[in-house]
Amino acid sequence: MLTTLIYRSRLCKSVSSPFLERLSGKAQRFNETVGVTGILLFDGDYFLQILEGQSDAIDKVLCRVSADPHHREIVQLMRDYAPERRFGNLGMAIIDMRNRQPDVLIEEVLKQGTARYPLTYGDRVFKFIRTFVSGPRKSHLSLPDDSRQWRFESDIPSVQVTPSRPDKAACQFALQPVVETSVRQISYLEALIRSPSGGSPADYFAAIPADKLYEADLYAKNAAFALANQMDIGSAQIAVNLRPMSLVMVPGAVNILLEQIASNGLVPEQVVVEVTEDEFISRFDEFEKAIHQLRYAGISLAIDDFGAGFAGLSLLSRLQPEKLKIDRSLIENIQSDGPKQAIVKAIVDCCSALEITVVAEGVETAAEWRWLEAAGIRHFQGYLFARPLLNGLPAVAWPHKI
């Protein structure tokens, strides 16, 4: 299947026109061996490259580019399929944009086209080219990757407790902090449900009959609040995950939560209820009413796993949460993924306008953290900083500049 790949990269240093010609000739010879065609634009700082060919051949070229020390900040902008090649001449044509007018450059690109309907009918590839030639080329927030200049170390040991009557527990909880790295503070703690033996949430819910699922989900939160009390979290906030339909299917669900909070020596203002997008909300009016009751009682609301579920922007618009947690699927390798960068930047801008705190969850690498921080995110959760600790608070690995 004919694949089209567009990526942007940056040169490590300024280069001369003869160097560009040698670079292009080398790329052309290799591309001919794997049947890849394309075009390369250079503005004196950034490259924009369009590659066309079979998917495995495209991957070979991209691997070669990634290993080239002349390229850095490689960001994939589009990977798609097409009925025919837009630039059908084998090899690689290079267009040096320096000191040239945009309209002349656009015309030159069009002349390179070999498709039957060359770059017409609102073609996305041509839109990328036109924006690069005449518009804001850095619209996806390209940033230098200095992640290797950071190390992560904890300065306070983890704290773990023995839960009361563990043999009678229907479930256990593990705590994982949400951190604000710029001020080296824990923003709040999330209590993650575990099976009685310490297994995954899936293990816990798999053992529950379907008709008892929502009731078990709601009543399990008592163990989370009990752990917070036993850990003596003071005035810190603790977040619990709740299936949206638990607030609908269990009569008096909000009052049950409030009773659990009070019986464990907490106050509603300390509690954040995280509702996930991964369950369809079939009785939304009742669910929304329950959310209003939570808010009225003083409990904060967060949308968890945003970007991976059913409701998306509609849920954000209706609920107006205090916190929004961007799902790991949008975070992974974001430093090199243009579509993810554009989406996350839009989420950050939207939440900034609505005064909603954004949390990036599932952060596992320094490169992800650095890009997200530069994009305006201040709150992070993930293995890079701390793994969940069963019945305890893990030590936080804070970033230190080398």
N, C-alpha and C positions, 0 to 999 in steps of 0.2 A: 504494500500500500504506500502510495506516494506521501511522504511526510514533509511538512514545512516547519522549520524551526527558526525563530528570531531570538537573538540574544544581543545584549549590550555589554561591552567590556571597556576597560580603560588601560591606556598604555602606562607603563611604569615611568617613562621619561619621554621628553619630546624627541621626535624623530624627523629625519630628513625625507624628502620625496624619493631619493634613490633607495633608502632603506625600505620605504613602503613598497616600492616596486619589487624588491627582492623578497619581502615578506609575502606579497601577493603571488609571485611566481612559485615560491615554495608551496604555498597553500594550493595553488592551481594544480601543480603536479601530483600532489597527494590526492586531491579531490577527484581527479580524473581516474585514479586507480580504484576508487570505491564508488564511482558513478554519482557523485554529488555535484550539483550546480548551485549557483547563487551569486550574490552581489555583496560587496563590502563598502560601507561608507565611513569616512573618517573626518572628524571636524577639528583635528589638532589635539584633542584630548580623549574623546570617546570614539569607539567603533560601534557601528550598528551592522550586524551581519544577518543576512537571510540565507539559509541553507535549504536545499530541496533534494530529496532522494529517499531511498529506502530507510526505514527507521533504524536498523542496525548500523547502516553506513553513516547516518547522521550522528549516532552515538559515538562512533569512532572518531569523527571529526571533532566533536565537542570534547571528547576525552583528550585529544591532541592539543586543542586550544587551552584546556584547563591546565595542562602540564607545561605550557609555554610560559617561560618567565617574563616575557614581554607583556602578557595580559594579566590584569587583576580586576577585582570587583565584577566578576562575570555574573550577569543576571539574565536568566531566561525570561523573555517577555511573552512568547506565544509558541505553542506546539500544537499543530493542527494538521489536517489532511486536505488534499486538493485533487481535482480530476486531472490536472496537467501542470507541467512546470511553468512558472512565470518567467524564469530566467533559464532557458533551455540549453545555453551553450555550456558544455562541460568545463569544469574548472571554476574560476573565480574572477569576476570583474571587480576592480577597485575604483572608487571615485573619491578623490581627495577634494574635500569641500572647502578647504582653506582659501580665503580671498576670492570667493566666487558667489554670484548672486543666487538666491534660492530658486527663482523661477527657471534659471538656466540649468541648475542641478536637477530639478524635477523633470525637465524635458530630457535631460541626458539619461536619467533612470528609465523613463518611458521608452526610450530608443533601445535600451538593453532588453526590454521585455520580448518574450517569444511566444507567449500564450495566444490562443486564438482571439480572446477578448482581453488584450493586455491591460491588466491593472485597472479594470473598470468595474461598474456595478457595485460601488461601495466596498471594494476589496480591502480587507483588514490589513493586509501586508502593505498596501500602498499608503494606508492611513498612518501606519508606523513610520514609514519612510518620510512622508510629508511632514509629520510632526518633528521628526529628527532633523530634517533639513530646515524647516522654517519656524518651528515652535519650541516649546520648553522641553529640551531633550532629557532633563533630569527629573521629570515629573513623578517618577516612581521612587524618588529619594535614594539615590545612590550615595553610599557612604564608604569612607575608607575602613577597611577591616583591621582594627588594632587588637583583636581578641587575644592574640598571642602575647600581648603585653600585660595580661591580667592573670592572676592566680586566685584561687578561692580557698580560704582557710577559716575554720571556726575558732572562736576565742572563748566560748562558754560551752561546757560539756552538755550532753543530752541529759534529760531527766525522765525517769521511768518509774511508774508506781505499780503496785500489785492491786488489781481491782478487787473490791470486796465481793466475796462469795462468787469467784469465777466459775465454780462448778455448776452454779444455778443460772448463769448468764445465758440469755437467748442469743446475744451477739456481743461483740467487742468493738472498740473504736481505736483508730490510729489518728494521731494529730499530725498535721502538716502546716507549717506557717506560710502565710502570704507576706512577702517582705517588700520593703521600700529601700532599695539599695542606696539611693542617693544620700539618705540620712541614716542608713544602717539601723533601721528599726523594723520590728515585726508589726505589720499592719493589723492582722488578726489571725486566728487559728481556724483551720478547717478540720472538722471531725469526720473521718472517713470510715464508713461501716465495714466491719469484718465479721466473718462467721464465728461461731463459738470457739473454734480451734484456731482462729486468727487468719482464716482463708479470705479469699476475695469477696467483694460484694455479690458477684455472680453465685458463688458458693452459698452465701447466706440466703439469697432470695430463691435459689433453686430448691431449697429444702422446705419452702413455705407453700402450702396449697394455694391455688390461684384465687380462691374466694376469700383468703385471709391476707393477701398480699399488701393491700393498702393499710389495713389495720396494723399489720406487723411493721410496716415502714414508719407509721406515725409513732407507735408506742416505743420503737427502738430508740427514738431520740432521747428518752429518759436516761439511757446508759451514757449517751454523749454528754448530757448536762451533768450527770453524776461524775464523770471523769473530769470535767472542767472544775467541778467543786473540789474533787480530791486533789487535783493538780494545783489548786489555789491560784487561779489565773488572775485574781484581783479584778480590776475593772476592764481587762482586755475583752475583746469581742470573740465570740466563737460562732462559726458557721456550720450549719447542718444541711445536708442534701435532703430534699423532699420531692417525691414524685408529685407532679401537679394534681393528679386525680386523687391523691390521698386527702387533699383538702376538700374534695367534693364528695367522695364516696364514704368517708367516715363521719357520721353525725357529730357535730360539736368539735370538729377537728381543731379549730383555733383555741377553744377553751382548754382542750386537752394539752396542747402545747404550753399554754400559759401556766397551767397547773404543774406541769413537769419543770418548767423554768423556776417557778417559785419554790417548789419542794426541794430544789437543789441549791438554793441560796443565790440564784442569779436574778437579774432584772431583765425585762424584755429588751431594753436598749442595748444589752450586751449581745443579743442574738441576731444572727443573719440567717435567713432562710434562703437557700439556693435552690431554685427550681430549674430543672433541665429542660432542654428543647426536644429530648429524644422520645418523648411520649406525646401522642396526639391528645389535645384537650377537647373532649367531646361536648362538655357542658361549660362553655367558656364563661357565660354570665355568672354561674354559680362559683366558678373558680375566681373570677375577678372580684366578686363580693367577698370571698374569703381573704383575698389579698388586701382588700380595703380594711377588713377587720384586723389583720396582722399589723398593718400600718398604724391603725388607730390605737392599737395596744402598745406601739413603740418598737416593734420588731422591724428590722431592715430587710430589704429584698435584694437578691442578686439573681441575675440570669446566668446559669452555668452552661458551659459547653456551647457558647454562642457561635453559630456558623456551622453546626453539625446536626441540626435537628429540623423540626417541622416548621416552626412559626417565623423565625427570623425577625425581620424588621417590623412585622406586624405585632409580634409579642413585645418588642422594645417600645413601640409607639403606645400600645395600650397600657403597659404596666409601669413605664417610667421608673425602673429600678434605681436603687442607690449605687449598685455595682453591676458591672457586666464583665464576665470572664470569657475571653476569647479562647476557643477550643484549640487543642494541640494540633489538630489537622491544618490549621491556618498558621501555626507558629513554626512547625518543623521546617528547617532549612530556609527560613524566610529571607535570609541575607542574600540568597541567590535566586529567588523566585519572584519575578515581576508581578504576576497576577496576585499572589498573596500580599505582596507589599502594597499594591494599589488598594486592595480590599481592607487591609488592616489600617492603612492611613485614613481611609474614608470612615471606618468605625471610630478611630480616635478623634477625628474632626467632629463627627456627629455627637459623640458622647461629651466632648468638650463644650459644645454649644448647649447641651442639656444638663451640664454639671453632673455627669455620671462618671464615677471612678472606673477606669478600665484596668483589668487584671489580665496579664498574659499568663496562661497556665500551660504546664507541660514544657517549660523552658529547660533544655538539657545541655545546651552548648553556650560557650562565651560569645560566639559569633551571633547566635540568635539574640542573646541578651543585649549586646551592643547595638544591633540594628533597632530593636524594639525601643530601647531607651532613647536613641536619637530620634525616633519617630514620635516621641512624646509620652510613652508609657512609663509610669513610675512604680507600678506595683507588679510583682512577679511571684510565680509559684512554680516549683519544678525541682527535679533531681539535681540541677546545677547548684541549688542552694540548700535543699534538705529533702531527704526521702521521708515518707510517712513513718512514724514510730508507733508501734502498737502500745497502747496504754501509756503514752509518754510524749514528751516534747523533744524533737530531735535537735541536735546542735545545728546552727545555721552557718554555712560557709559563705562568708562575706567576700566581695571582690577587693583585691589589693593590686594596685598598679606596680608592675615589676620595674 
